[in-house]
């Protein structure tokens, strides 16, 4: 039986709002897929605070940033200092994380949590949900207005965002989808060169959701 696996981004909302979104979908467990489970400007989503808040609302918290985070410790996953999602997805540790999500979905209604508001701007969609979908899992993205988006609809939105066409007679649908994933993956993947040289301004100006990824 195919189960439903959700994703959600905490962004800058309150913990109460996040909890409300999760409860609306009946989520019973959060899988935190941030590489570093701390938010510089939204401390309510720091690992310890978040775990306590979720527990108080009957939602289990599990950290899977080592397995499913966007910033790999494996040097073989980097090309010119930038993470390659294709290489990362093939690593045993990443695949073990995917296995844990699938196995856990048998007993819990799981939501993958990262920081970005729009699913298309986050590795939880472009990397993790891609693999879950390839494994035959049904993935649903929880949006901040309380609505949901099926992963297949998110992919269609991604194709449009990348300026590709599903109706190109010279390209298969699979190739178009893969190109859209790869283009966006290259755009959002963690780049150590950029990270080293990123200037720090005021908290309000400098905040970027990917800093908490």
Biotite code that builds the C-alpha atoms (Angstrom):
import biotite.structure as struc

atoms = struc.array([
    struc.Atom([0.000, 0.000, 0.000], chain_id="A", res_id=1, res_name="UNK", atom_name="CA", element="C"),
    struc.Atom([1.350, 3.438, -0.962], chain_id="A", res_id=2, res_name="UNK", atom_name="CA", element="C"),
    struc.Atom([1.418, 5.813, 2.002], chain_id="A", res_id=3, res_name="UNK", atom_name="CA", element="C"),
    struc.Atom([1.512, 9.594, 1.976], chain_id="A", res_id=4, res_name="UNK", atom_name="CA", element="C"),
    struc.Atom([4.728, 11.392, 2.906], chain_id="A", res_id=5, res_name="UNK", atom_name="CA", element="C"),
    struc.Atom([4.535, 15.139, 3.462], chain_id="A", res_id=6, res_name="UNK", atom_name="CA", element="C"),
    struc.Atom([7.081, 17.954, 3.328], chain_id="A", res_id=7, res_name="UNK", atom_name="CA", element="C"),
    struc.Atom([7.009, 21.370, 4.968], chain_id="A", res_id=8, res_name="UNK", atom_name="CA", element="C"),
    struc.Atom([9.252, 24.437, 5.260], chain_id="A", res_id=9, res_name="UNK", atom_name="CA", element="C"),
    struc.Atom([9.425, 26.318, 8.534], chain_id="A", res_id=10, res_name="UNK", atom_name="CA", element="C"),
    struc.Atom([10.535, 29.650, 6.973], chain_id="A", res_id=11, res_name="UNK", atom_name="CA", element="C"),
    struc.Atom([9.925, 32.576, 9.373], chain_id="A", res_id=12, res_name="UNK", atom_name="CA", element="C"),
    struc.Atom([6.529, 31.527, 10.734], chain_id="A", res_id=13, res_name="UNK", atom_name="CA", element="C"),
    struc.Atom([5.770, 30.832, 14.388], chain_id="A", res_id=14, res_name="UNK", atom_name="CA", element="C"),
    struc.Atom([6.006, 27.388, 15.903], chain_id="A", res_id=15, res_name="UNK", atom_name="CA", element="C"),
    struc.Atom([2.258, 27.610, 16.551], chain_id="A", res_id=16, res_name="UNK", atom_name="CA", element="C"),
    struc.Atom([1.591, 28.135, 12.848], chain_id="A", res_id=17, res_name="UNK", atom_name="CA", element="C"),
    struc.Atom([3.840, 25.236, 11.869], chain_id="A", res_id=18, res_name="UNK", atom_name="CA", element="C"),
    struc.Atom([2.117, 22.971, 14.381], chain_id="A", res_id=19, res_name="UNK", atom_name="CA", element="C"),
    struc.Atom([-1.256, 24.040, 13.033], chain_id="A", res_id=20, res_name="UNK", atom_name="CA", element="C"),
    struc.Atom([-0.225, 23.109, 9.486], chain_id="A", res_id=21, res_name="UNK", atom_name="CA", element="C"),
    struc.Atom([1.053, 19.709, 10.631], chain_id="A", res_id=22, res_name="UNK", atom_name="CA", element="C"),
    struc.Atom([-2.039, 18.887, 12.664], chain_id="A", res_id=23, res_name="UNK", atom_name="CA", element="C"),
    struc.Atom([-4.298, 19.840, 9.766], chain_id="A", res_id=24, res_name="UNK", atom_name="CA", element="C"),
    struc.Atom([-2.716, 17.033, 7.719], chain_id="A", res_id=25, res_name="UNK", atom_name="CA", element="C"),
    struc.Atom([-2.603, 14.578, 10.623], chain_id="A", res_id=26, res_name="UNK", atom_name="CA", element="C"),
    struc.Atom([1.207, 14.524, 10.735], chain_id="A", res_id=27, res_name="UNK", atom_name="CA", element="C"),
    struc.Atom([2.520, 12.491, 13.675], chain_id="A", res_id=28, res_name="UNK", atom_name="CA", element="C"),
    struc.Atom([6.277, 12.714, 13.057], chain_id="A", res_id=29, res_name="UNK", atom_name="CA", element="C"),
    struc.Atom([8.729, 15.289, 11.710], chain_id="A", res_id=30, res_name="UNK", atom_name="CA", element="C"),
    struc.Atom([11.899, 14.203, 9.923], chain_id="A", res_id=31, res_name="UNK", atom_name="CA", element="C"),
    struc.Atom([14.239, 17.199, 10.080], chain_id="A", res_id=32, res_name="UNK", atom_name="CA", element="C"),
    struc.Atom([16.355, 17.115, 6.897], chain_id="A", res_id=33, res_name="UNK", atom_name="CA", element="C"),
    struc.Atom([18.369, 20.279, 7.582], chain_id="A", res_id=34, res_name="UNK", atom_name="CA", element="C"),
    struc.Atom([22.086, 19.591, 7.659], chain_id="A", res_id=35, res_name="UNK", atom_name="CA", element="C"),
    struc.Atom([22.397, 21.945, 10.637], chain_id="A", res_id=36, res_name="UNK", atom_name="CA", element="C"),
    struc.Atom([19.217, 21.851, 12.769], chain_id="A", res_id=37, res_name="UNK", atom_name="CA", element="C"),
    struc.Atom([19.510, 25.432, 13.947], chain_id="A", res_id=38, res_name="UNK", atom_name="CA", element="C"),
    struc.Atom([18.106, 28.715, 12.668], chain_id="A", res_id=39, res_name="UNK", atom_name="CA", element="C"),
    struc.Atom([20.067, 31.886, 13.321], chain_id="A", res_id=40, res_name="UNK", atom_name="CA", element="C"),
    struc.Atom([17.080, 34.192, 13.093], chain_id="A", res_id=41, res_name="UNK", atom_name="CA", element="C"),
    struc.Atom([14.248, 31.822, 14.032], chain_id="A", res_id=42, res_name="UNK", atom_name="CA", element="C"),
    struc.Atom([15.411, 30.118, 17.238], chain_id="A", res_id=43, res_name="UNK", atom_name="CA", element="C"),
    struc.Atom([11.997, 28.528, 17.713], chain_id="A", res_id=44, res_name="UNK", atom_name="CA", element="C"),
    struc.Atom([13.196, 26.039, 15.107], chain_id="A", res_id=45, res_name="UNK", atom_name="CA", element="C"),
    struc.Atom([16.454, 25.138, 16.822], chain_id="A", res_id=46, res_name="UNK", atom_name="CA", element="C"),
    struc.Atom([16.628, 21.405, 17.362], chain_id="A", res_id=47, res_name="UNK", atom_name="CA", element="C"),
    struc.Atom([15.987, 21.324, 21.110], chain_id="A", res_id=48, res_name="UNK", atom_name="CA", element="C"),
    struc.Atom([13.252, 23.971, 21.115], chain_id="A", res_id=49, res_name="UNK", atom_name="CA", element="C"),
    struc.Atom([11.534, 22.388, 18.136], chain_id="A", res_id=50, res_name="UNK", atom_name="CA", element="C"),
    struc.Atom([11.628, 18.897, 19.612], chain_id="A", res_id=51, res_name="UNK", atom_name="CA", element="C"),
    struc.Atom([10.043, 20.145, 22.829], chain_id="A", res_id=52, res_name="UNK", atom_name="CA", element="C"),
    struc.Atom([7.319, 22.097, 21.055], chain_id="A", res_id=53, res_name="UNK", atom_name="CA", element="C"),
    struc.Atom([6.423, 19.186, 18.818], chain_id="A", res_id=54, res_name="UNK", atom_name="CA", element="C"),
    struc.Atom([6.401, 16.735, 21.717], chain_id="A", res_id=55, res_name="UNK", atom_name="CA", element="C"),
    struc.Atom([3.958, 18.974, 23.583], chain_id="A", res_id=56, res_name="UNK", atom_name="CA", element="C"),
    struc.Atom([1.660, 18.653, 20.578], chain_id="A", res_id=57, res_name="UNK", atom_name="CA", element="C"),
    struc.Atom([2.006, 14.885, 20.270], chain_id="A", res_id=58, res_name="UNK", atom_name="CA", element="C"),
    struc.Atom([4.338, 14.986, 17.263], chain_id="A", res_id=59, res_name="UNK", atom_name="CA", element="C"),
    struc.Atom([7.560, 12.981, 17.237], chain_id="A", res_id=60, res_name="UNK", atom_name="CA", element="C"),
    struc.Atom([10.829, 14.591, 16.094], chain_id="A", res_id=61, res_name="UNK", atom_name="CA", element="C"),
    struc.Atom([13.656, 12.751, 14.325], chain_id="A", res_id=62, res_name="UNK", atom_name="CA", element="C"),
    struc.Atom([16.828, 14.375, 12.991], chain_id="A", res_id=63, res_name="UNK", atom_name="CA", element="C"),
    struc.Atom([17.888, 13.005, 9.594], chain_id="A", res_id=64, res_name="UNK", atom_name="CA", element="C"),
    struc.Atom([20.192, 15.797, 8.511], chain_id="A", res_id=65, res_name="UNK", atom_name="CA", element="C"),
    struc.Atom([23.216, 13.496, 8.379], chain_id="A", res_id=66, res_name="UNK", atom_name="CA", element="C"),
    struc.Atom([21.436, 11.153, 6.007], chain_id="A", res_id=67, res_name="UNK", atom_name="CA", element="C"),
    struc.Atom([19.236, 13.527, 3.995], chain_id="A", res_id=68, res_name="UNK", atom_name="CA", element="C"),
    struc.Atom([20.779, 16.973, 4.462], chain_id="A", res_id=69, res_name="UNK", atom_name="CA", element="C"),
    struc.Atom([21.893, 19.110, 1.521], chain_id="A", res_id=70, res_name="UNK", atom_name="CA", element="C"),
    struc.Atom([25.431, 19.714, 2.801], chain_id="A", res_id=71, res_name="UNK", atom_name="CA", element="C"),
    struc.Atom([27.276, 16.424, 2.529], chain_id="A", res_id=72, res_name="UNK", atom_name="CA", element="C"),
    struc.Atom([30.391, 15.530, 4.510], chain_id="A", res_id=73, res_name="UNK", atom_name="CA", element="C"),
    struc.Atom([31.368, 13.197, 1.651], chain_id="A", res_id=74, res_name="UNK", atom_name="CA", element="C"),
    struc.Atom([33.971, 14.890, -0.550], chain_id="A", res_id=75, res_name="UNK", atom_name="CA", element="C"),
    struc.Atom([33.017, 12.638, -3.452], chain_id="A", res_id=76, res_name="UNK", atom_name="CA", element="C"),
    struc.Atom([29.676, 14.492, -3.638], chain_id="A", res_id=77, res_name="UNK", atom_name="CA", element="C"),
    struc.Atom([31.314, 17.797, -4.594], chain_id="A", res_id=78, res_name="UNK", atom_name="CA", element="C"),
    struc.Atom([32.200, 19.068, -8.051], chain_id="A", res_id=79, res_name="UNK", atom_name="CA", element="C"),
    struc.Atom([34.167, 22.331, -7.999], chain_id="A", res_id=80, res_name="UNK", atom_name="CA", element="C"),
    struc.Atom([33.121, 22.864, -4.381], chain_id="A", res_id=81, res_name="UNK", atom_name="CA", element="C"),
    struc.Atom([29.409, 22.519, -5.164], chain_id="A", res_id=82, res_name="UNK", atom_name="CA", element="C"),
    struc.Atom([27.269, 19.581, -4.031], chain_id="A", res_id=83, res_name="UNK", atom_name="CA", element="C"),
    struc.Atom([26.070, 17.359, -6.862], chain_id="A", res_id=84, res_name="UNK", atom_name="CA", element="C"),
    struc.Atom([22.610, 16.056, -6.002], chain_id="A", res_id=85, res_name="UNK", atom_name="CA", element="C"),
    struc.Atom([23.082, 13.208, -8.474], chain_id="A", res_id=86, res_name="UNK", atom_name="CA", element="C"),
    struc.Atom([26.189, 12.005, -6.634], chain_id="A", res_id=87, res_name="UNK", atom_name="CA", element="C"),
    struc.Atom([24.699, 12.621, -3.201], chain_id="A", res_id=88, res_name="UNK", atom_name="CA", element="C"),
    struc.Atom([21.581, 10.605, -4.035], chain_id="A", res_id=89, res_name="UNK", atom_name="CA", element="C"),
    struc.Atom([23.723, 7.570, -4.825], chain_id="A", res_id=90, res_name="UNK", atom_name="CA", element="C"),
    struc.Atom([25.555, 7.464, -1.503], chain_id="A", res_id=91, res_name="UNK", atom_name="CA", element="C"),
    struc.Atom([24.736, 4.640, 0.939], chain_id="A", res_id=92, res_name="UNK", atom_name="CA", element="C"),
    struc.Atom([24.012, 7.082, 3.778], chain_id="A", res_id=93, res_name="UNK", atom_name="CA", element="C"),
    struc.Atom([21.466, 9.000, 1.691], chain_id="A", res_id=94, res_name="UNK", atom_name="CA", element="C"),
    struc.Atom([19.779, 5.789, 0.570], chain_id="A", res_id=95, res_name="UNK", atom_name="CA", element="C"),
    struc.Atom([19.652, 4.609, 4.188], chain_id="A", res_id=96, res_name="UNK", atom_name="CA", element="C"),
    struc.Atom([17.825, 7.836, 5.057], chain_id="A", res_id=97, res_name="UNK", atom_name="CA", element="C"),
    struc.Atom([15.305, 7.237, 2.290], chain_id="A", res_id=98, res_name="UNK", atom_name="CA", element="C"),
    struc.Atom([14.814, 3.698, 3.610], chain_id="A", res_id=99, res_name="UNK", atom_name="CA", element="C"),
    struc.Atom([14.127, 5.067, 7.103], chain_id="A", res_id=100, res_name="UNK", atom_name="CA", element="C"),
    struc.Atom([11.488, 7.463, 5.786], chain_id="A", res_id=101, res_name="UNK", atom_name="CA", element="C"),
    struc.Atom([9.719, 4.736, 3.840], chain_id="A", res_id=102, res_name="UNK", atom_name="CA", element="C"),
    struc.Atom([9.847, 2.292, 6.729], chain_id="A", res_id=103, res_name="UNK", atom_name="CA", element="C"),
    struc.Atom([8.717, 4.944, 9.196], chain_id="A", res_id=104, res_name="UNK", atom_name="CA", element="C"),
    struc.Atom([5.759, 5.883, 7.017], chain_id="A", res_id=105, res_name="UNK", atom_name="CA", element="C"),
    struc.Atom([4.263, 2.468, 7.808], chain_id="A", res_id=106, res_name="UNK", atom_name="CA", element="C"),
    struc.Atom([3.610, 3.546, 11.391], chain_id="A", res_id=107, res_name="UNK", atom_name="CA", element="C"),
    struc.Atom([3.701, 7.368, 11.295], chain_id="A", res_id=108, res_name="UNK", atom_name="CA", element="C"),
    struc.Atom([2.380, 10.118, 9.052], chain_id="A", res_id=109, res_name="UNK", atom_name="CA", element="C"),
    struc.Atom([5.713, 11.775, 8.328], chain_id="A", res_id=110, res_name="UNK", atom_name="CA", element="C"),
    struc.Atom([6.576, 15.269, 7.142], chain_id="A", res_id=111, res_name="UNK", atom_name="CA", element="C"),
    struc.Atom([10.076, 16.114, 5.960], chain_id="A", res_id=112, res_name="UNK", atom_name="CA", element="C"),
    struc.Atom([10.985, 19.532, 7.352], chain_id="A", res_id=113, res_name="UNK", atom_name="CA", element="C"),
    struc.Atom([13.518, 22.016, 6.050], chain_id="A", res_id=114, res_name="UNK", atom_name="CA", element="C"),
    struc.Atom([13.643, 25.814, 6.001], chain_id="A", res_id=115, res_name="UNK", atom_name="CA", element="C"),
    struc.Atom([12.486, 27.088, 2.612], chain_id="A", res_id=116, res_name="UNK", atom_name="CA", element="C"),
    struc.Atom([8.943, 28.367, 2.159], chain_id="A", res_id=117, res_name="UNK", atom_name="CA", element="C"),
    struc.Atom([8.535, 27.285, -1.490], chain_id="A", res_id=118, res_name="UNK", atom_name="CA", element="C"),
    struc.Atom([9.086, 23.544, -2.004], chain_id="A", res_id=119, res_name="UNK", atom_name="CA", element="C"),
    struc.Atom([10.784, 24.235, -5.345], chain_id="A", res_id=120, res_name="UNK", atom_name="CA", element="C"),
    struc.Atom([13.543, 26.202, -3.642], chain_id="A", res_id=121, res_name="UNK", atom_name="CA", element="C"),
    struc.Atom([14.472, 23.381, -1.291], chain_id="A", res_id=122, res_name="UNK", atom_name="CA", element="C"),
    struc.Atom([16.438, 20.141, -1.490], chain_id="A", res_id=123, res_name="UNK", atom_name="CA", element="C"),
    struc.Atom([13.579, 18.405, 0.347], chain_id="A", res_id=124, res_name="UNK", atom_name="CA", element="C"),
    struc.Atom([11.793, 18.553, -3.016], chain_id="A", res_id=125, res_name="UNK", atom_name="CA", element="C"),
    struc.Atom([14.532, 18.612, -5.646], chain_id="A", res_id=126, res_name="UNK", atom_name="CA", element="C"),
    struc.Atom([16.647, 15.903, -3.993], chain_id="A", res_id=127, res_name="UNK", atom_name="CA", element="C"),
    struc.Atom([14.732, 13.943, -1.331], chain_id="A", res_id=128, res_name="UNK", atom_name="CA", element="C"),
    struc.Atom([11.210, 13.967, -2.762], chain_id="A", res_id=129, res_name="UNK", atom_name="CA", element="C"),
    struc.Atom([12.604, 13.134, -6.179], chain_id="A", res_id=130, res_name="UNK", atom_name="CA", element="C"),
    struc.Atom([14.067, 9.908, -4.819], chain_id="A", res_id=131, res_name="UNK", atom_name="CA", element="C"),
    struc.Atom([10.956, 9.077, -2.803], chain_id="A", res_id=132, res_name="UNK", atom_name="CA", element="C"),
    struc.Atom([8.822, 9.600, -5.898], chain_id="A", res_id=133, res_name="UNK", atom_name="CA", element="C"),
    struc.Atom([11.182, 7.421, -7.942], chain_id="A", res_id=134, res_name="UNK", atom_name="CA", element="C"),
    struc.Atom([10.680, 4.731, -5.299], chain_id="A", res_id=135, res_name="UNK", atom_name="CA", element="C"),
    struc.Atom([6.906, 4.920, -5.886], chain_id="A", res_id=136, res_name="UNK", atom_name="CA", element="C"),
    struc.Atom([6.021, 6.945, -2.786], chain_id="A", res_id=137, res_name="UNK", atom_name="CA", element="C"),
    struc.Atom([3.269, 9.571, -2.800], chain_id="A", res_id=138, res_name="UNK", atom_name="CA", element="C"),
    struc.Atom([4.720, 12.917, -1.715], chain_id="A", res_id=139, res_name="UNK", atom_name="CA", element="C"),
    struc.Atom([2.598, 15.928, -0.750], chain_id="A", res_id=140, res_name="UNK", atom_name="CA", element="C"),
    struc.Atom([3.967, 19.394, -0.001], chain_id="A", res_id=141, res_name="UNK", atom_name="CA", element="C"),
    struc.Atom([2.329, 21.441, 2.755], chain_id="A", res_id=142, res_name="UNK", atom_name="CA", element="C"),
    struc.Atom([2.203, 25.120, 1.784], chain_id="A", res_id=143, res_name="UNK", atom_name="CA", element="C"),
    struc.Atom([2.147, 27.988, 4.242], chain_id="A", res_id=144, res_name="UNK", atom_name="CA", element="C"),
    struc.Atom([-1.390, 29.054, 3.390], chain_id="A", res_id=145, res_name="UNK", atom_name="CA", element="C"),
    struc.Atom([-2.598, 25.658, 4.593], chain_id="A", res_id=146, res_name="UNK", atom_name="CA", element="C"),
    struc.Atom([-3.122, 24.161, 1.142], chain_id="A", res_id=147, res_name="UNK", atom_name="CA", element="C"),
    struc.Atom([-1.202, 21.197, -0.240], chain_id="A", res_id=148, res_name="UNK", atom_name="CA", element="C"),
    struc.Atom([0.519, 20.447, -3.533], chain_id="A", res_id=149, res_name="UNK", atom_name="CA", element="C"),
    struc.Atom([1.034, 16.968, -4.930], chain_id="A", res_id=150, res_name="UNK", atom_name="CA", element="C"),
    struc.Atom([4.645, 16.361, -5.887], chain_id="A", res_id=151, res_name="UNK", atom_name="CA", element="C"),
    struc.Atom([3.638, 15.661, -9.487], chain_id="A", res_id=152, res_name="UNK", atom_name="CA", element="C"),
    struc.Atom([2.035, 19.122, -9.619], chain_id="A", res_id=153, res_name="UNK", atom_name="CA", element="C"),
    struc.Atom([5.150, 20.654, -8.070], chain_id="A", res_id=154, res_name="UNK", atom_name="CA", element="C"),
    struc.Atom([7.191, 19.038, -10.844], chain_id="A", res_id=155, res_name="UNK", atom_name="CA", element="C"),
    struc.Atom([4.930, 20.589, -13.479], chain_id="A", res_id=156, res_name="UNK", atom_name="CA", element="C"),
    struc.Atom([5.435, 23.952, -11.806], chain_id="A", res_id=157, res_name="UNK", atom_name="CA", element="C"),
    struc.Atom([9.186, 23.311, -11.790], chain_id="A", res_id=158, res_name="UNK", atom_name="CA", element="C"),
    struc.Atom([9.192, 22.558, -15.518], chain_id="A", res_id=159, res_name="UNK", atom_name="CA", element="C"),
    struc.Atom([7.459, 25.876, -16.193], chain_id="A", res_id=160, res_name="UNK", atom_name="CA", element="C"),
    struc.Atom([9.812, 27.718, -13.852], chain_id="A", res_id=161, res_name="UNK", atom_name="CA", element="C"),
    struc.Atom([12.823, 26.313, -15.713], chain_id="A", res_id=162, res_name="UNK", atom_name="CA", element="C"),
    struc.Atom([11.356, 27.472, -19.039], chain_id="A", res_id=163, res_name="UNK", atom_name="CA", element="C"),
    struc.Atom([10.955, 23.933, -20.357], chain_id="A", res_id=164, res_name="UNK", atom_name="CA", element="C"),
    struc.Atom([7.947, 22.508, -22.173], chain_id="A", res_id=165, res_name="UNK", atom_name="CA", element="C"),
    struc.Atom([6.210, 19.210, -21.510], chain_id="A", res_id=166, res_name="UNK", atom_name="CA", element="C"),
    struc.Atom([4.907, 19.246, -25.084], chain_id="A", res_id=167, res_name="UNK", atom_name="CA", element="C"),
    struc.Atom([8.262, 19.209, -26.904], chain_id="A", res_id=168, res_name="UNK", atom_name="CA", element="C"),
    struc.Atom([7.909, 16.426, -29.492], chain_id="A", res_id=169, res_name="UNK", atom_name="CA", element="C"),
    struc.Atom([11.671, 15.891, -29.608], chain_id="A", res_id=170, res_name="UNK", atom_name="CA", element="C"),
    struc.Atom([12.044, 15.281, -25.886], chain_id="A", res_id=171, res_name="UNK", atom_name="CA", element="C"),
    struc.Atom([10.505, 12.582, -23.732], chain_id="A", res_id=172, res_name="UNK", atom_name="CA", element="C"),
    struc.Atom([8.560, 13.576, -20.628], chain_id="A", res_id=173, res_name="UNK", atom_name="CA", element="C"),
    struc.Atom([11.138, 11.773, -18.481], chain_id="A", res_id=174, res_name="UNK", atom_name="CA", element="C"),
    struc.Atom([14.001, 13.756, -20.015], chain_id="A", res_id=175, res_name="UNK", atom_name="CA", element="C"),
    struc.Atom([12.154, 17.032, -19.500], chain_id="A", res_id=176, res_name="UNK", atom_name="CA", element="C"),
    struc.Atom([11.467, 16.207, -15.852], chain_id="A", res_id=177, res_name="UNK", atom_name="CA", element="C"),
    struc.Atom([15.062, 15.141, -15.231], chain_id="A", res_id=178, res_name="UNK", atom_name="CA", element="C"),
    struc.Atom([16.403, 18.290, -16.883], chain_id="A", res_id=179, res_name="UNK", atom_name="CA", element="C"),
    struc.Atom([14.138, 20.460, -14.733], chain_id="A", res_id=180, res_name="UNK", atom_name="CA", element="C"),
    struc.Atom([15.321, 18.712, -11.562], chain_id="A", res_id=181, res_name="UNK", atom_name="CA", element="C"),
    struc.Atom([18.970, 18.996, -12.579], chain_id="A", res_id=182, res_name="UNK", atom_name="CA", element="C"),
    struc.Atom([18.725, 22.655, -13.561], chain_id="A", res_id=183, res_name="UNK", atom_name="CA", element="C"),
    struc.Atom([17.101, 23.628, -10.277], chain_id="A", res_id=184, res_name="UNK", atom_name="CA", element="C"),
    struc.Atom([19.419, 21.352, -8.314], chain_id="A", res_id=185, res_name="UNK", atom_name="CA", element="C"),
    struc.Atom([22.437, 23.110, -9.789], chain_id="A", res_id=186, res_name="UNK", atom_name="CA", element="C"),
    struc.Atom([20.866, 26.464, -8.924], chain_id="A", res_id=187, res_name="UNK", atom_name="CA", element="C"),
    struc.Atom([20.147, 25.749, -5.253], chain_id="A", res_id=188, res_name="UNK", atom_name="CA", element="C"),
    struc.Atom([22.866, 23.232, -4.318], chain_id="A", res_id=189, res_name="UNK", atom_name="CA", element="C"),
    struc.Atom([25.243, 24.162, -1.515], chain_id="A", res_id=190, res_name="UNK", atom_name="CA", element="C"),
    struc.Atom([28.354, 25.873, -2.888], chain_id="A", res_id=191, res_name="UNK", atom_name="CA", element="C"),
    struc.Atom([31.281, 26.137, -0.489], chain_id="A", res_id=192, res_name="UNK", atom_name="CA", element="C"),
    struc.Atom([32.900, 28.952, -2.498], chain_id="A", res_id=193, res_name="UNK", atom_name="CA", element="C"),
    struc.Atom([29.800, 31.118, -2.236], chain_id="A", res_id=194, res_name="UNK", atom_name="CA", element="C"),
    struc.Atom([29.325, 30.262, 1.427], chain_id="A", res_id=195, res_name="UNK", atom_name="CA", element="C"),
    struc.Atom([32.876, 31.292, 2.306], chain_id="A", res_id=196, res_name="UNK", atom_name="CA", element="C"),
    struc.Atom([32.539, 34.657, 0.613], chain_id="A", res_id=197, res_name="UNK", atom_name="CA", element="C"),
    struc.Atom([28.988, 35.539, 1.729], chain_id="A", res_id=198, res_name="UNK", atom_name="CA", element="C"),
    struc.Atom([28.879, 38.981, 3.385], chain_id="A", res_id=199, res_name="UNK", atom_name="CA", element="C"),
    struc.Atom([27.059, 39.379, 6.681], chain_id="A", res_id=200, res_name="UNK", atom_name="CA", element="C"),
    struc.Atom([24.708, 42.360, 7.028], chain_id="A", res_id=201, res_name="UNK", atom_name="CA", element="C"),
    struc.Atom([21.907, 43.007, 9.449], chain_id="A", res_id=202, res_name="UNK", atom_name="CA", element="C"),
    struc.Atom([19.824, 40.026, 10.520], chain_id="A", res_id=203, res_name="UNK", atom_name="CA", element="C"),
    struc.Atom([16.808, 41.263, 8.576], chain_id="A", res_id=204, res_name="UNK", atom_name="CA", element="C"),
    struc.Atom([18.754, 41.827, 5.351], chain_id="A", res_id=205, res_name="UNK", atom_name="CA", element="C"),
    struc.Atom([21.159, 38.907, 5.588], chain_id="A", res_id=206, res_name="UNK", atom_name="CA", element="C"),
    struc.Atom([18.607, 36.192, 6.356], chain_id="A", res_id=207, res_name="UNK", atom_name="CA", element="C"),
    struc.Atom([18.439, 33.578, 3.653], chain_id="A", res_id=208, res_name="UNK", atom_name="CA", element="C"),
    struc.Atom([16.464, 30.415, 4.249], chain_id="A", res_id=209, res_name="UNK", atom_name="CA", element="C"),
    struc.Atom([19.178, 28.270, 2.698], chain_id="A", res_id=210, res_name="UNK", atom_name="CA", element="C"),
    struc.Atom([21.538, 29.348, 5.515], chain_id="A", res_id=211, res_name="UNK", atom_name="CA", element="C"),
    struc.Atom([19.468, 27.106, 7.782], chain_id="A", res_id=212, res_name="UNK", atom_name="CA", element="C"),
    struc.Atom([19.262, 24.202, 5.316], chain_id="A", res_id=213, res_name="UNK", atom_name="CA", element="C"),
])
